[in-house]
Amino acid sequence: MFRIEDQTEINTLFNGFLDMMFLMKVVDKGKRFQYAAANDSALKYAGINRDVIGKFMDEVLDRALAEELQAVYEQTVFSEESIQFETETFQDGMRQTAVTNLTPIHNQRGECTHLLASVKDITETKIIAEKLERSEEQYRILYAEQKNAESLLIGQKLILEMIAKGSSLQDVFKAISLNFEAAMPQSEVCIHLANERDKRLEYVYSANLSESFIQDIHQIEISSAEESCGRAAFTYQPVILMDIEKELKNDKKKRMALQHGVRACWSNPILSSSNQLLGILAVYFNAPSSPDEKDWGTMEAFTHLAGLAIEQKQKEEALRKSEAKFRAMTENVTDLIVTLDMSGKVKYTSPSYKLIFGADANLGNSFLTYTHPEDIPAVSEKFRILLKDKKPSEVQFRYLHASGHYVTIEARAMPVLKESGDIENIVVVARDITERNKHEELIKKMAYQDQLTGLPNRRSFTEEFEGHIRSAEKKSQQLGVLFLDLDRFKFINDSLGHSFGDLVLKEVSLRLYQFTRGFGRVYRMSGDEFTIILEDINKEKLKQKMSALLEIFSEPIFIKDEMIHITASIGVSIFPLDGHDPKALLKNADLAMYRAKEDGKNTYQYYKSTLDSNSYERLLMENELHGAVDNNELLLHYQPRFSIDRTSIIAMEALIRWNHPRWGLISPGEFIPLAEETGLITKIGAWVIRTACRQTKEWMDSGYPPVRIAINLSARQFLQRDLVAFIQSVLKETGLPPECVELEITESTLMKYEETILYSIEQLKKMGVHFALDDFGTGYSSMGYLKKFHIDTLKIDQSFIRGIGTETDDSAIATAIITLAHALKMNVVAEGVETEEQYTYLKEKNCNEIQGYYTCRPMEAEKIELLMMKHLSGVEANKPITV
């Protein structure tokens, strides 16, 4: 307990705290509580004013909150002990969470006369925890599909954000465990903290280890005699047991590990910035396992993050303890308390002065004597305003330490007023924030800077772009927005390795940085993608800069005795000509970049609208198309593919339609080309994939025979880097097996984007997804292409089917395609079958499947269900199905 003597001095002192502080008077022996004082932070953040002083709590707060606090306040009065509790309130419709430390204050007779409430807002911490919980499954999907450095960085940035925002160690450790185990699915992470006093490691967190195993490893001795975690903690060096059964010498511990299914253990010491032992990050495996260079890089990265989190919490804990002492007004405060006179001369300092600055204070000197010369003007101005306004003031400045270096101080100065209203003296509450600033700066740098290249990253671009636009708008200037993608970079990674590819990216980044110095800024967005913002440009200046930019790629790159020629495709949009907001400008630059790719790469393209003054209807359709998905105007029709004997439905092709509220049903031939030109095809294509998969799963769940859903993909969809991850997420979301999906790609797309889409096809094939080559026979693909891409089905273009019986060449081509497909062990489908004659010919030539008006037109899902029901109930096995 502590006592209250001088009300004025107490009000002045506790007003220096950044947390919300309330002094509550105990009335009627604890039955009611009256506001006696509140600091500036309380008035600022709690939404109250000085008028509450003198009022009772139940007169100020809403009934529910007042009743909740009344119970806790009474408990504190009668228990005579401090209590900590959590509350939730709503302000302006937003939920706010706070943790309150409630301390009883006694008079000289030992009676509880006041309660001191210190309230800390932890809303942001709660939000981070909830975000982590919601993101858990998302990150597992992400890592399952993209096992590369970009995926790791996403998780690491979330962890850095959590550390920066003060999340609990348990939440940070959960994020570390989640991301590590997602990157290495067979691993189980366990974290121990070091107890240096007792020379042992104490278990603190694991997500999946069994309770019995945790009990066995709950405490581990730090000793050279240990063979795993304890040895790593003793030697400050990693210890790797690749096969516990063969390598662990202690028979008792070996039996224990094997009983729990643990076959390998990697232990890495967690060290502080001053090389002090903080704990151990251990990773267990259920099979013998040894780390490669990439695995150990992951281990080191997450060990470092664990160290940052622990060290940050240790400092926060130290700070909390010191603040608690200060709030209790004990003499052993760690924050510095200084009293100044009206001229700024030091009259008194608390004992902390020597702890912070390394020497005793020279009373009588001006507080500016040891202030950094660069900070004196700002500090003097704050002091002048305080004397004039007689209100508290806050300032950060540098102050000279006895050893000669400067310490960064955060200070809050408060005037102590006489009854006349004049200032008697000034009380300053200050703390050393040097290490905190360094730590926060490091975290900020890691969160906003690309770790490989040192360039600002996507987060920096997103947060800075709006500022660039506002600045250009204010100065009536134009901005150039460049979206740059390296050509054939995947080939370099695949042929020379990712480490070599990283060196190439670093050299390219250096060249781009030097190129933009003085008139722009370059960002690494991800992988081999960069954006550049060019300031104060015009048409002629931009033309010169683009020529110079292409020129820097004409010089070869020399790395490890290898000479590499690399080029880039660049898209350009201009503010305000091509958009007024970051989203539109970046999208348009991206579209222009794809045009540069299509034009042969190693070039640049300006964003150009394809509309002209005579295309009002086209412009109107584009505007309407933007809202088609959100307004539920799109729908799917389905056309069955039948076995050649017409007894079985093999697949359904999903065909999109646009049911416009004013224009009626619009065919895809009218709006799909426009969607591809404007980039809307990506959003529309995603809707088609999700809707078709969901419908197919609904049919399966309703008891209809399983059918494969055939979905057409455009070239732009295949060029999306997240296509594989998106399809995987849709399949997981809908529960549809990958084997029930067939993606149709045109022959022209396959030829044009061979290098880009090969990887996506390979990954989807591994999942079990089928692929069909649409419109076969209209392009120039060879048998080599068909084998290389592992196509499952060839679809004969309907132009050849239409000529069967009338055009000898078309009949011969159809026959040749069927023969070729069968020779390559592929399925073959004839599309556009409309007559009995065409069907008979195809049946004679052993075509596998047919699709067209001869058997069934495209129909809504409800009518397709009637067709399948008819097949189930009323059609014999050898009787053809026709609609």
Buried (B, 14 or more C-beta within 10 A) or exposed (E): EEEBEEEEEBBBBBBBBBBBBBBBBBEEEBEBBBBBBBBBBBBEBBEBEEEBEEEBBBEBBEEEBBEBBBEBBBBBBEEEEBBEBEBEBEEEEEEBBBBBBBBBBBEEEEEBBBBBBBBBBBBEBBBBBEBBEEBBEEBBBBBBBBBBBEBBBBBBBBBBBBBBEBBBBEBBBBBBBBBBBBBBEEBBBBBBBBEEEEEBBEBBBBBEBEEEBBEBBEEBBBEEEBBBBBBBBBEEEBBBBBBBEEBBEEEEBBEBBEEBEBBBBBBBBBBEEEEBBBBBBBBBBEEBBEBEEBBBEBBEBBBBBBBBBBBBBBEEEEBEEBBBBBBBBEEEBBBBBBBBBEEBBBEEBBEBBBEBBBEEBEEEEBBBEBBBEEBEEEBEEBBEEBBEEEEBBBBBBBBBBEEEEBBBBBBBBBBBBEEEEEBBBBBBBBBBBBEBEEBBEBBEEBBBBBBBBEBBBBBBBEEBBEEBBEEBEEEEBBBBBBBBBBBBBBEBBEEBEEEBBBBBBBBBBEBBBEBBEEBBBBBBBBBBBBBBBBBBBEEEBBEEBBEEBBEEBEEEBEBEEEEBEBBBBBBBBBBBBBBEEBEBBBBBBBBBBBBBBEEEBBBBBBBEEEBEEEEEEBBEBBEBBEEBBEEEBBBBBBBBBBBBEBBBBBBBBBBBBBEBEEEEEBEBEEBBEBBBBBBBBBBBBBBBBBBBBBBBBBBBEEEBEEBBBBBBBBBBBBBBBEBBBBBBBBBEEBEBBBEBBBBBBBBBBBEBBEEBBBBBBEBBBEBEBBBBBBBBBBBEBEEEBBEBBEBBBBBBBBBBBBBBBEEEEBBEBBBBBBEBBBEEEBBBBBBBBBBEEBBEBBBEBEBBBBBBEBBBEBBEBEBBBEBBEEBEEEEEEEEEBEE
